[in-house]
Amino acid sequence: MIKKITSVQNPIVKEIIHLQEKSRVRKNKGLFIIEGLREISLAVKVNFEIKTLLFCDEIISLKDIKILTNDIISFEIIEISKEVYQKISHRKTTEGIIAIALTKKLGLNKLNLSANPLILVAEAPEKPGNIGALLRTADAANLDAVIIANPKTDLYNPNIIRSSVGCIFTAQIATGTTDEILTFLNHNHINIFAAALDPESKNYTQINFKGSSAIVVGTEATGLNDVWLESSTNKIIIPMEGEIDSLNVSVSAAILIFEAKRQRN
């Protein structure tokens, strides 16, 4: 028999709200929240472990949930009232389904690279919207991995999951310090192309991205740490013809990544 929750004061409801709002709680419990059919479907597809799935039967049926999970249900399912769903849902659109899932470790040693990898490295991105956009680009280009250097935002933040449209589950993701990532890239003989406003930077169209490559981008405000510039194979730049001297980090990354893909194809 499926458990039902109708009170917004239920301990599970309070736990979900804490997991949504507090990075510390997500880290301590090793849990995070996934909202939305597509996002949960992608998480299930790539073997994220679902602990609990909650659904509002006024919006989505149990039959639809069984289709989502290929009728293999190894986790707790709880029916919730519309009032409870509206309390725990962050989205304006209503899909009626939320999951509590186990986080995965994001160590560099977890990455499984191809023989000729193409990687995106983003240093210290803060805005969930930018991180989500980077992950969507990585998915579109089928990159080997996205590596976040010196992360300032918890990657299991619900706003990142939402803005990535679930691409946080489709991309190989790792985090680490700048030194750890440089060691990893050098150990794997991966060329480092650092996007930077620097007199020595070359036009990105003049760079050969056909070999093992890591495209490294920094924030629009501060750019890249000097260590990246000193350690790069080449410093690269997207020429600007207007009044401003930089683009949004996700836009810059997309331009550079798809030039690399064009060369490789």
Order of alpha helices (4+ residues) and beta strands (2+ residues): beta-alpha-alpha-beta-alpha-beta-alpha-beta-alpha-beta-beta-alpha-beta-alpha-alpha-beta-alpha-beta-beta-beta-alpha-beta-alpha
